[in-house]
Amino acid sequence: MTPEEKERQRFINKMVSNARAIISNQVAIPLGVYKMNQIISWLEPYKKTDDVDVSIFRDYDLNVDDLPVGTERLQWNIEKLIEFEKEFDETNRIFKADVLRKCRELIDTYASNNTKESEEKEE
C-alpha cells in the first residue's frame, strides 16, 4: 500500500467511525455532520470516481451554517440557543433520515471493503 493509499484509508476509517457515532447517537447529528464534512475535505485529494456520494452532509451543513455547533454553543445566551434549537429541529426533521441512510451506506461500503482488504492481505 502506497503512502497515499494509507492516508486515504486512515481518513476512510475516521469517516466510518464518525458514521457509526452518528447512527448510535454517540454524537448529535449537527456535530457529527460537522465532523463528517471535515473528514470529507481531508479525503478530497484522495477521492476516487466510485466513492460514495457524500453531498447530503454538505447540504445539511448549508442549512445550519449560521447555527452554533459543539462547544461553541457554551458561549451563547441560553435563550438564543433555545431559538437555534428550533432551527436545528426543523433541519433534522428534513435531513435526518437521509443522513442516517448515508451513514449506513458509508459503513456498509467502507467497513466491509476494509475487512475484505485485510483478509486478502492475510492470505
N, CA, C and O atoms as CSV, one atom per row, in Angstrom:
chain,resi,resn,atom,element,x,y,z
A,1,MET,N,N,0.844,-1.175,0.000
A,1,MET,CA,C,0.000,0.000,0.000
A,1,MET,C,C,0.896,1.247,0.000
A,1,MET,O,O,1.816,1.368,0.809
A,2,THR,N,N,0.608,2.157,-0.913
A,2,THR,CA,C,1.404,3.385,-1.013
A,2,THR,C,C,1.071,4.322,0.152
A,2,THR,O,O,0.043,4.149,0.809
A,3,PRO,N,N,1.920,5.299,0.410
A,3,PRO,CA,C,1.606,6.277,1.470
A,3,PRO,C,C,0.273,6.994,1.227
A,3,PRO,O,O,-0.462,7.278,2.172
A,4,GLU,N,N,-0.034,7.283,-0.034
A,4,GLU,CA,C,-1.301,7.939,-0.359
A,4,GLU,C,C,-2.486,7.028,-0.044
A,4,GLU,O,O,-3.503,7.480,0.481
A,5,GLU,N,N,-2.348,5.748,-0.367
A,5,GLU,CA,C,-3.419,4.790,-0.070
A,5,GLU,C,C,-3.608,4.636,1.435
A,5,GLU,O,O,-4.735,4.515,1.914
A,6,LYS,N,N,-2.508,4.642,2.176
A,6,LYS,CA,C,-2.597,4.544,3.638
A,6,LYS,C,C,-3.305,5.764,4.220
A,6,LYS,O,O,-4.134,5.643,5.122
A,7,GLU,N,N,-2.968,6.931,3.696
A,7,GLU,CA,C,-3.594,8.163,4.177
A,7,GLU,C,C,-5.089,8.163,3.855
A,7,GLU,O,O,-5.912,8.523,4.697
A,8,ARG,N,N,-5.430,7.762,2.643
A,8,ARG,CA,C,-6.842,7.659,2.254
A,8,ARG,C,C,-7.579,6.698,3.184
A,8,ARG,O,O,-8.677,7.001,3.649
A,9,GLN,N,N,-6.981,5.550,3.452
A,9,GLN,CA,C,-7.626,4.566,4.311
A,9,GLN,C,C,-7.798,5.092,5.730
A,9,GLN,O,O,-8.800,4.810,6.387
A,10,ARG,N,N,-6.829,5.849,6.193
A,10,ARG,CA,C,-6.918,6.435,7.537
A,10,ARG,C,C,-8.125,7.373,7.631
A,10,ARG,O,O,-8.856,7.347,8.621
A,11,PHE,N,N,-8.331,8.192,6.611
A,11,PHE,CA,C,-9.471,9.107,6.608
A,11,PHE,C,C,-10.789,8.357,6.434
A,11,PHE,O,O,-11.798,8.728,7.033
A,12,ILE,N,N,-10.785,7.313,5.624
A,12,ILE,CA,C,-11.993,6.499,5.461
A,12,ILE,C,C,-12.363,5.850,6.791
A,12,ILE,O,O,-13.539,5.796,7.150
A,13,ASN,N,N,-11.369,5.359,7.520
A,13,ASN,CA,C,-11.643,4.768,8.832
A,13,ASN,C,C,-12.264,5.796,9.776
A,13,ASN,O,O,-13.168,5.469,10.546
A,14,LYS,N,N,-11.781,7.035,9.717
A,14,LYS,CA,C,-12.358,8.103,10.538
A,14,LYS,C,C,-13.804,8.374,10.122
A,14,LYS,O,O,-14.670,8.599,10.967
A,15,MET,N,N,-14.053,8.348,8.821
A,15,MET,CA,C,-15.396,8.584,8.308
A,15,MET,C,C,-16.354,7.488,8.772
A,15,MET,O,O,-17.475,7.778,9.192
A,16,VAL,N,N,-15.921,6.245,8.698
A,16,VAL,CA,C,-16.747,5.121,9.148
A,16,VAL,C,C,-17.001,5.221,10.650
A,16,VAL,O,O,-18.120,4.992,11.108
A,17,SER,N,N,-15.984,5.556,11.403
A,17,SER,CA,C,-16.136,5.710,12.848
A,17,SER,C,C,-17.144,6.812,13.175
A,17,SER,O,O,-17.983,6.649,14.062
A,18,ASN,N,N,-17.058,7.917,12.467
A,18,ASN,CA,C,-17.993,9.017,12.692
A,18,ASN,C,C,-19.409,8.625,12.277
A,18,ASN,O,O,-20.373,8.991,12.949
A,19,ALA,N,N,-19.544,7.889,11.182
A,19,ALA,CA,C,-20.861,7.415,10.748
A,19,ALA,C,C,-21.483,6.521,11.820
A,19,ALA,O,O,-22.677,6.623,12.100
A,20,ARG,N,N,-20.688,5.662,12.407
A,20,ARG,CA,C,-21.179,4.806,13.500
A,20,ARG,C,C,-21.613,5.650,14.698
A,20,ARG,O,O,-22.632,5.366,15.327
A,21,ALA,N,N,-20.837,6.683,15.009
A,21,ALA,CA,C,-21.166,7.552,16.143
A,21,ALA,C,C,-22.475,8.301,15.899
A,21,ALA,O,O,-23.263,8.493,16.826
A,22,ILE,N,N,-22.708,8.719,14.668
A,22,ILE,CA,C,-23.961,9.412,14.342
A,22,ILE,C,C,-25.140,8.459,14.486
A,22,ILE,O,O,-26.134,8.798,15.128
A,23,ILE,N,N,-25.039,7.277,13.898
A,23,ILE,CA,C,-26.150,6.318,13.947
A,23,ILE,C,C,-26.460,5.890,15.376
A,23,ILE,O,O,-27.625,5.739,15.742
A,24,SER,N,N,-25.431,5.696,16.178
A,24,SER,CA,C,-25.638,5.206,17.549
A,24,SER,C,C,-25.943,6.326,18.546
A,24,SER,O,O,-26.047,6.075,19.747
A,25,ASN,N,N,-26.085,7.545,18.058
A,25,ASN,CA,C,-26.352,8.714,18.910
A,25,ASN,C,C,-25.236,9.011,19.899
A,25,ASN,O,O,-25.470,9.677,20.907
A,26,GLN,N,N,-24.036,8.534,19.632
A,26,GLN,CA,C,-22.898,8.909,20.473
A,26,GLN,C,C,-22.522,10.357,20.227
A,26,GLN,O,O,-21.914,11.007,21.077
A,27,VAL,N,N,-22.890,10.855,19.054
A,27,VAL,CA,C,-22.673,12.259,18.711
A,27,VAL,C,C,-23.967,12.755,18.059
A,27,VAL,O,O,-24.583,12.045,17.264
A,28,ALA,N,N,-24.368,13.975,18.404
A,28,ALA,CA,C,-25.577,14.553,17.814
A,28,ALA,C,C,-25.359,14.798,16.323
A,28,ALA,O,O,-24.231,14.999,15.872
A,29,ILE,N,N,-26.435,14.777,15.581
A,29,ILE,CA,C,-26.325,14.935,14.129
A,29,ILE,C,C,-25.607,16.225,13.732
A,29,ILE,O,O,-24.726,16.170,12.873
A,30,PRO,N,N,-25.934,17.382,14.309
A,30,PRO,CA,C,-25.222,18.597,13.862
A,30,PRO,C,C,-23.703,18.503,14.025
A,30,PRO,O,O,-22.963,18.880,13.116
A,31,LEU,N,N,-23.237,18.011,15.156
A,31,LEU,CA,C,-21.798,17.892,15.370
A,31,LEU,C,C,-21.213,16.768,14.512
A,31,LEU,O,O,-20.114,16.900,13.973
A,32,GLY,N,N,-21.948,15.668,14.389
A,32,GLY,CA,C,-21.492,14.559,13.552
A,32,GLY,C,C,-21.337,14.961,12.097
A,32,GLY,O,O,-20.376,14.572,11.434
A,33,VAL,N,N,-22.291,15.745,11.604
A,33,VAL,CA,C,-22.211,16.221,10.220
A,33,VAL,C,C,-21.054,17.205,10.071
A,33,VAL,O,O,-20.347,17.184,9.063
A,34,TYR,N,N,-20.860,18.054,11.055
A,34,TYR,CA,C,-19.730,18.991,11.036
A,34,TYR,C,C,-18.409,18.215,10.935
A,34,TYR,O,O,-17.547,18.543,10.119
A,35,LYS,N,N,-18.265,17.187,11.771
A,35,LYS,CA,C,-17.050,16.362,11.733
A,35,LYS,C,C,-16.921,15.635,10.395
A,35,LYS,O,O,-15.829,15.526,9.839
A,36,MET,N,N,-18.058,15.137,9.885
A,36,MET,CA,C,-18.036,14.408,8.615
A,36,MET,C,C,-17.539,15.315,7.499
A,36,MET,O,O,-16.750,14.886,6.657
A,37,ASN,N,N,-17.986,16.549,7.485
A,37,ASN,CA,C,-17.538,17.477,6.442
A,37,ASN,C,C,-16.050,17.774,6.549
A,37,ASN,O,O,-15.387,17.970,5.530
A,38,GLN,N,N,-15.516,17.811,7.762
A,38,GLN,CA,C,-14.066,17.968,7.925
A,38,GLN,C,C,-13.334,16.778,7.301
A,38,GLN,O,O,-12.377,16.951,6.547
A,39,ILE,N,N,-13.793,15.585,7.623
A,39,ILE,CA,C,-13.161,14.366,7.105
A,39,ILE,C,C,-13.263,14.319,5.579
A,39,ILE,O,O,-12.303,13.961,4.896
A,40,ILE,N,N,-14.425,14.681,5.056
A,40,ILE,CA,C,-14.622,14.692,3.604
A,40,ILE,C,C,-13.627,15.644,2.942
A,40,ILE,O,O,-13.077,15.333,1.886
A,41,SER,N,N,-13.398,16.795,3.557
A,41,SER,CA,C,-12.433,17.743,2.970
A,41,SER,C,C,-11.018,17.171,3.018
A,41,SER,O,O,-10.233,17.398,2.097
A,42,TRP,N,N,-10.682,16.437,4.073
A,42,TRP,CA,C,-9.359,15.800,4.154
A,42,TRP,C,C,-9.207,14.716,3.086
A,42,TRP,O,O,-8.115,14.494,2.563
A,43,LEU,N,N,-10.314,14.046,2.771
A,43,LEU,CA,C,-10.293,12.964,1.778
A,43,LEU,C,C,-10.255,13.474,0.339
A,43,LEU,O,O,-9.912,12.723,-0.574
A,44,GLU,N,N,-10.599,14.722,0.134
A,44,GLU,CA,C,-10.732,15.277,-1.222
A,44,GLU,C,C,-9.537,14.968,-2.136
A,44,GLU,O,O,-9.753,14.571,-3.281
A,45,PRO,N,N,-8.291,15.132,-1.683
A,45,PRO,CA,C,-7.159,14.841,-2.582
A,45,PRO,C,C,-7.050,13.359,-2.976
A,45,PRO,O,O,-6.364,13.019,-3.940
A,46,TYR,N,N,-7.724,12.491,-2.231
A,46,TYR,CA,C,-7.622,11.047,-2.463
A,46,TYR,C,C,-8.905,10.475,-3.061
A,46,TYR,O,O,-9.068,9.258,-3.139
A,47,LYS,N,N,-9.805,11.347,-3.478
A,47,LYS,CA,C,-11.116,10.930,-3.966
A,47,LYS,C,C,-10.993,10.053,-5.209
A,47,LYS,O,O,-10.165,10.297,-6.086
A,48,LYS,N,N,-11.848,9.014,-5.259
A,48,LYS,CA,C,-11.923,8.126,-6.418
A,48,LYS,C,C,-13.295,8.291,-7.058
A,48,LYS,O,O,-14.244,8.720,-6.402
A,49,THR,N,N,-13.396,7.955,-8.323
A,49,THR,CA,C,-14.655,8.156,-9.044
A,49,THR,C,C,-15.788,7.284,-8.514
A,49,THR,O,O,-16.957,7.649,-8.649
A,50,ASP,N,N,-15.468,6.150,-7.920
A,50,ASP,CA,C,-16.518,5.257,-7.426
A,50,ASP,C,C,-16.819,5.456,-5.941
A,50,ASP,O,O,-17.501,4.629,-5.336
A,51,ASP,N,N,-16.322,6.536,-5.351
A,51,ASP,CA,C,-16.603,6.810,-3.942
A,51,ASP,C,C,-18.092,7.093,-3.740
A,51,ASP,O,O,-18.788,7.536,-4.654
A,52,VAL,N,N,-18.552,6.829,-2.537
A,52,VAL,CA,C,-19.937,7.101,-2.163
A,52,VAL,C,C,-20.187,8.609,-2.235
A,52,VAL,O,O,-19.353,9.407,-1.808
A,53,ASP,N,N,-21.342,8.986,-2.778
A,53,ASP,CA,C,-21.731,10.397,-2.841
A,53,ASP,C,C,-22.067,10.880,-1.422
A,53,ASP,O,O,-23.001,10.382,-0.794
A,54,VAL,N,N,-21.313,11.832,-0.939
A,54,VAL,CA,C,-21.490,12.324,0.434
A,54,VAL,C,C,-22.043,13.752,0.460
A,54,VAL,O,O,-21.886,14.459,1.455
A,55,SER,N,N,-22.682,14.172,-0.617
A,55,SER,CA,C,-23.178,15.548,-0.715
A,55,SER,C,C,-24.261,15.869,0.310
A,55,SER,O,O,-24.464,17.041,0.627
A,56,ILE,N,N,-24.961,14.870,0.838
A,56,ILE,CA,C,-26.003,15.124,1.840
A,56,ILE,C,C,-25.431,15.839,3.064
A,56,ILE,O,O,-26.120,16.648,3.684
A,57,PHE,N,N,-24.192,15.550,3.411
A,57,PHE,CA,C,-23.586,16.196,4.579
A,57,PHE,C,C,-23.340,17.680,4.319
A,57,PHE,O,O,-23.524,18.508,5.211
A,58,ARG,N,N,-22.929,18.011,3.112
A,58,ARG,CA,C,-22.743,19.431,2.753
A,58,ARG,C,C,-24.094,20.140,2.683
A,58,ARG,O,O,-24.223,21.286,3.116
A,59,ASP,N,N,-25.103,19.451,2.135
A,59,ASP,CA,C,-26.445,20.038,2.062
A,59,ASP,C,C,-26.974,20.359,3.459
A,59,ASP,O,O,-27.518,21.438,3.694
A,60,TYR,N,N,-26.810,19.423,4.370
A,60,TYR,CA,C,-27.237,19.647,5.757
A,60,TYR,C,C,-26.492,20.849,6.329
A,60,TYR,O,O,-27.097,21.742,6.923
A,61,ASP,N,N,-25.191,20.860,6.147
A,61,ASP,CA,C,-24.353,21.922,6.706
A,61,ASP,C,C,-24.750,23.297,6.176
A,61,ASP,O,O,-24.731,24.277,6.922
A,62,LEU,N,N,-25.102,23.376,4.918
A,62,LEU,CA,C,-25.536,24.651,4.341
A,62,LEU,C,C,-26.791,25.179,5.033
A,62,LEU,O,O,-26.999,26.390,5.107
A,63,ASN,N,N,-27.624,24.273,5.538
A,63,ASN,CA,C,-28.861,24.673,6.198
A,63,ASN,C,C,-28.677,25.059,7.660
A,63,ASN,O,O,-29.571,25.662,8.254
A,64,VAL,N,N,-27.545,24.725,8.243
A,64,VAL,CA,C,-27.291,25.077,9.654
A,64,VAL,C,C,-26.010,25.889,9.805
A,64,VAL,O,O,-25.471,26.016,10.904
A,65,ASP,N,N,-25.533,26.431,8.704
A,65,ASP,CA,C,-24.239,27.111,8.677
A,65,ASP,C,C,-24.116,28.225,9.715
A,65,ASP,O,O,-23.031,28.439,10.256
A,66,ASP,N,N,-25.189,28.926,9.997
A,66,ASP,CA,C,-25.133,30.051,10.934
A,66,ASP,C,C,-25.412,29.637,12.376
A,66,ASP,O,O,-25.401,30.483,13.270
A,67,LEU,N,N,-25.661,28.362,12.614
A,67,LEU,CA,C,-26.025,27.899,13.954
A,67,LEU,C,C,-24.801,27.353,14.688
A,67,LEU,O,O,-23.943,26.718,14.075
A,68,PRO,N,N,-24.717,27.595,15.989
A,68,PRO,CA,C,-23.553,27.123,16.753
A,68,PRO,C,C,-23.577,25.607,16.955
A,68,PRO,O,O,-24.626,25.016,17.211
A,69,VAL,N,N,-22.398,24.993,16.834
A,69,VAL,CA,C,-22.252,23.541,16.975
A,69,VAL,C,C,-21.134,23.257,17.967
A,69,VAL,O,O,-20.158,24.003,18.041
A,70,GLY,N,N,-21.277,22.174,18.731
A,70,GLY,CA,C,-20.215,21.750,19.648
A,70,GLY,C,C,-20.046,22.714,20.809
A,70,GLY,O,O,-21.010,23.332,21.262
A,71,THR,N,N,-18.828,22.837,21.282
A,71,THR,CA,C,-18.558,23.663,22.468
A,71,THR,C,C,-18.784,25.149,22.210
A,71,THR,O,O,-18.891,25.931,23.154
A,72,GLU,N,N,-18.857,25.540,20.956
A,72,GLU,CA,C,-19.188,26.930,20.615
A,72,GLU,C,C,-20.522,27.332,21.253
A,72,GLU,O,O,-20.731,28.499,21.582
A,73,ARG,N,N,-21.414,26.363,21.425
A,73,ARG,CA,C,-22.739,26.619,21.997
A,73,ARG,C,C,-22.663,27.128,23.436
A,73,ARG,O,O,-23.563,27.831,23.894
A,74,LEU,N,N,-21.602,26.779,24.140
A,74,LEU,CA,C,-21.455,27.202,25.536
A,74,LEU,C,C,-21.311,28.714,25.676
A,74,LEU,O,O,-21.570,29.269,26.743
A,75,GLN,N,N,-20.905,29.367,24.619
A,75,GLN,CA,C,-20.670,30.809,24.670
A,75,GLN,C,C,-21.912,31.628,24.325
A,75,GLN,O,O,-21.891,32.856,24.408
A,76,TRP,N,N,-22.986,30.955,23.941
A,76,TRP,CA,C,-24.192,31.656,23.516
A,76,TRP,C,C,-25.163,31.853,24.672
A,76,TRP,O,O,-25.191,31.059,25.612
A,77,ASN,N,N,-25.948,32.904,24.598
A,77,ASN,CA,C,-27.053,33.147,25.521
A,77,ASN,C,C,-28.031,31.984,25.416
A,77,ASN,O,O,-28.368,31.552,24.314
A,78,ILE,N,N,-28.482,31.484,26.542
A,78,ILE,CA,C,-29.318,30.276,26.546
A,78,ILE,C,C,-30.638,30.487,25.808
A,78,ILE,O,O,-31.122,29.566,25.150
A,79,GLU,N,N,-31.225,31.671,25.902
A,79,GLU,CA,C,-32.490,31.927,25.204
A,79,GLU,C,C,-32.283,31.913,23.685
A,79,GLU,O,O,-33.117,31.395,22.943
A,80,LYS,N,N,-31.180,32.480,23.241
A,80,LYS,CA,C,-30.863,32.460,21.809
A,80,LYS,C,C,-30.584,31.020,21.356
A,80,LYS,O,O,-30.966,30.617,20.258
A,81,LEU,N,N,-29.923,30.268,22.211
A,81,LEU,CA,C,-29.621,28.871,21.903
A,81,LEU,C,C,-30.909,28.057,21.766
A,81,LEU,O,O,-31.008,27.188,20.899
A,82,ILE,N,N,-31.879,28.333,22.608
A,82,ILE,CA,C,-33.174,27.644,22.519
A,82,ILE,C,C,-33.849,27.960,21.183
A,82,ILE,O,O,-34.466,27.086,20.575
A,83,GLU,N,N,-33.731,29.206,20.728
A,83,GLU,CA,C,-34.255,29.567,19.405
A,83,GLU,C,C,-33.546,28.766,18.315
A,83,GLU,O,O,-34.181,28.260,17.390
A,84,PHE,N,N,-32.223,28.657,18.435
A,84,PHE,CA,C,-31.450,27.893,17.459
A,84,PHE,C,C,-31.884,26.430,17.444
A,84,PHE,O,O,-31.899,25.793,16.391
A,85,GLU,N,N,-32.230,25.910,18.597
A,85,GLU,CA,C,-32.650,24.508,18.677
A,85,GLU,C,C,-33.862,24.252,17.799
A,85,GLU,O,O,-33.980,23.181,17.202
A,86,LYS,N,N,-34.756,25.213,17.712
A,86,LYS,CA,C,-35.933,25.066,16.850
A,86,LYS,C,C,-35.495,24.937,15.390
A,86,LYS,O,O,-36.052,24.139,14.636
A,87,GLU,N,N,-34.504,25.721,15.001
A,87,GLU,CA,C,-33.988,25.628,13.633
A,87,GLU,C,C,-33.297,24.279,13.399
A,87,GLU,O,O,-33.470,23.661,12.349
A,88,PHE,N,N,-32.511,23.826,14.391
A,88,PHE,CA,C,-31.873,22.507,14.283
A,88,PHE,C,C,-32.933,21.418,14.159
A,88,PHE,O,O,-32.802,20.505,13.343
A,89,ASP,N,N,-33.982,21.517,14.973
A,89,ASP,CA,C,-35.037,20.505,14.935
A,89,ASP,C,C,-35.677,20.427,13.554
A,89,ASP,O,O,-35.933,19.337,13.042
A,90,GLU,N,N,-35.934,21.580,12.957
A,90,GLU,CA,C,-36.537,21.607,11.624
A,90,GLU,C,C,-35.585,21.008,10.583
A,90,GLU,O,O,-35.998,20.211,9.740
A,91,THR,N,N,-34.330,21.393,10.650
A,91,THR,CA,C,-33.343,20.848,9.707
A,91,THR,C,C,-33.186,19.347,9.911
A,91,THR,O,O,-33.110,18.590,8.944
A,92,ASN,N,N,-33.137,18.917,11.166
A,92,ASN,CA,C,-33.023,17.483,11.449
A,92,ASN,C,C,-34.239,16.729,10.928
A,92,ASN,O,O,-34.108,15.623,10.402
A,93,ARG,N,N,-35.423,17.323,11.072
A,93,ARG,CA,C,-36.638,16.678,10.584
A,93,ARG,C,C,-36.535,16.440,9.072
A,93,ARG,O,O,-36.948,15.395,8.570
A,94,ILE,N,N,-35.987,17.410,8.367
A,94,ILE,CA,C,-35.871,17.314,6.910
A,94,ILE,C,C,-34.769,16.337,6.489
A,94,ILE,O,O,-34.965,15.556,5.558
A,95,PHE,N,N,-33.624,16.370,7.158
A,95,PHE,CA,C,-32.431,15.657,6.691
A,95,PHE,C,C,-32.101,14.363,7.440
A,95,PHE,O,O,-31.327,13.552,6.932
A,96,LYS,N,N,-32.659,14.150,8.616
A,96,LYS,CA,C,-32.201,13.058,9.478
A,96,LYS,C,C,-32.213,11.696,8.788
A,96,LYS,O,O,-31.218,10.972,8.831
A,97,ALA,N,N,-33.318,11.346,8.159
A,97,ALA,CA,C,-33.417,10.020,7.525
A,97,ALA,C,C,-32.338,9.843,6.458
A,97,ALA,O,O,-31.707,8.788,6.379
A,98,ASP,N,N,-32.126,10.870,5.641
A,98,ASP,CA,C,-31.114,10.775,4.583
A,98,ASP,C,C,-29.701,10.720,5.151
A,98,ASP,O,O,-28.850,9.996,4.634
A,99,VAL,N,N,-29.448,11.483,6.214
A,99,VAL,CA,C,-28.128,11.446,6.856
A,99,VAL,C,C,-27.869,10.055,7.430
A,99,VAL,O,O,-26.785,9.499,7.250
A,100,LEU,N,N,-28.859,9.496,8.119
A,100,LEU,CA,C,-28.690,8.155,8.695
A,100,LEU,C,C,-28.499,7.099,7.611
A,100,LEU,O,O,-27.665,6.205,7.755
A,101,ARG,N,N,-29.264,7.198,6.533
A,101,ARG,CA,C,-29.096,6.247,5.419
A,101,ARG,C,C,-27.690,6.338,4.823
A,101,ARG,O,O,-27.066,5.323,4.513
A,102,LYS,N,N,-27.203,7.572,4.669
A,102,LYS,CA,C,-25.865,7.755,4.090
A,102,LYS,C,C,-24.801,7.210,5.036
A,102,LYS,O,O,-23.823,6.611,4.589
A,103,CYS,N,N,-24.982,7.412,6.334
A,103,CYS,CA,C,-24.038,6.851,7.311
A,103,CYS,C,C,-24.006,5.329,7.198
A,103,CYS,O,O,-22.937,4.720,7.227
A,104,ARG,N,N,-25.181,4.723,7.071
A,104,ARG,CA,C,-25.249,3.262,6.925
A,104,ARG,C,C,-24.543,2.822,5.645
A,104,ARG,O,O,-23.831,1.818,5.641
A,105,GLU,N,N,-24.739,3.570,4.563
A,105,GLU,CA,C,-24.077,3.245,3.295
A,105,GLU,C,C,-22.555,3.347,3.426
A,105,GLU,O,O,-21.827,2.502,2.904
A,106,LEU,N,N,-22.079,4.376,4.120
A,106,LEU,CA,C,-20.635,4.523,4.331
A,106,LEU,C,C,-20.078,3.334,5.110
A,106,LEU,O,O,-19.026,2.795,4.765
A,107,ILE,N,N,-20.784,2.935,6.154
A,107,ILE,CA,C,-20.342,1.789,6.963
A,107,ILE,C,C,-20.342,0.520,6.112
A,107,ILE,O,O,-19.363,-0.226,6.088
A,108,ASP,N,N,-21.454,0.288,5.414
A,108,ASP,CA,C,-21.570,-0.932,4.604
A,108,ASP,C,C,-20.526,-0.979,3.490
A,108,ASP,O,O,-19.991,-2.044,3.184
A,109,THR,N,N,-20.243,0.154,2.895
A,109,THR,CA,C,-19.296,0.201,1.775
A,109,THR,C,C,-17.856,0.120,2.241
A,109,THR,O,O,-17.087,-0.712,1.759
A,110,TYR,N,N,-17.489,0.981,3.177
A,110,TYR,CA,C,-16.073,1.119,3.518
A,110,TYR,C,C,-15.618,0.226,4.659
A,110,TYR,O,O,-14.455,-0.178,4.686
A,111,ALA,N,N,-16.484,-0.090,5.587
A,111,ALA,CA,C,-16.071,-1.004,6.658
A,111,ALA,C,C,-15.908,-2.407,6.092
A,111,ALA,O,O,-14.976,-3.121,6.463
A,112,SER,N,N,-16.810,-2.808,5.192
A,112,SER,CA,C,-16.700,-4.142,4.592
A,112,SER,C,C,-15.525,-4.203,3.624
A,112,SER,O,O,-14.853,-5.230,3.542
A,113,ASN,N,N,-15.262,-3.119,2.885
A,113,ASN,CA,C,-14.100,-3.093,1.985
A,113,ASN,C,C,-12.812,-3.210,2.774
A,113,ASN,O,O,-11.892,-3.915,2.360
A,114,ASN,N,N,-12.737,-2.532,3.895
A,114,ASN,CA,C,-11.547,-2.573,4.741
A,114,ASN,C,C,-11.331,-3.986,5.273
A,114,ASN,O,O,-10.199,-4.466,5.325
A,115,THR,N,N,-12.412,-4.648,5.666
A,115,THR,CA,C,-12.316,-6.021,6.159
A,115,THR,C,C,-11.854,-6.953,5.043
A,115,THR,O,O,-11.008,-7.820,5.260
A,116,LYS,N,N,-12.418,-6.769,3.846
A,116,LYS,CA,C,-12.028,-7.611,2.708
A,116,LYS,C,C,-10.551,-7.418,2.369
A,116,LYS,O,O,-9.834,-8.383,2.104
A,117,GLU,N,N,-10.102,-6.152,2.382
A,117,GLU,CA,C,-8.696,-5.876,2.079
A,117,GLU,C,C,-7.787,-6.522,3.118
A,117,GLU,O,O,-6.738,-7.068,2.774
A,118,SER,N,N,-8.184,-6.461,4.382
A,118,SER,CA,C,-7.384,-7.063,5.450
A,118,SER,C,C,-7.319,-8.572,5.285
A,118,SER,O,O,-6.264,-9.178,5.474
A,119,GLU,N,N,-8.457,-9.183,4.928
A,119,GLU,CA,C,-8.493,-10.629,4.734
A,119,GLU,C,C,-7.615,-11.035,3.556
A,119,GLU,O,O,-6.925,-12.052,3.611
A,120,GLU,N,N,-7.645,-10.231,2.483
A,120,GLU,CA,C,-6.831,-10.541,1.308
A,120,GLU,C,C,-5.349,-10.465,1.638
A,120,GLU,O,O,-4.564,-11.272,1.140
A,121,LYS,N,N,-4.957,-9.518,2.462
A,121,LYS,CA,C,-3.551,-9.367,2.843
A,121,LYS,C,C,-3.078,-10.545,3.686
A,121,LYS,O,O,-1.916,-10.944,3.611
A,122,GLU,N,N,-3.990,-11.104,4.495
A,122,GLU,CA,C,-3.626,-12.220,5.365
A,122,GLU,C,C,-3.422,-13.505,4.570
A,122,GLU,O,O,-2.685,-14.392,5.000
A,123,GLU,N,N,-4.073,-13.608,3.411
A,123,GLU,CA,C,-3.975,-14.844,2.609
A,123,GLU,C,C,-2.635,-15.006,1.957
A,123,GLU,O,O,-2.405,-15.991,1.256
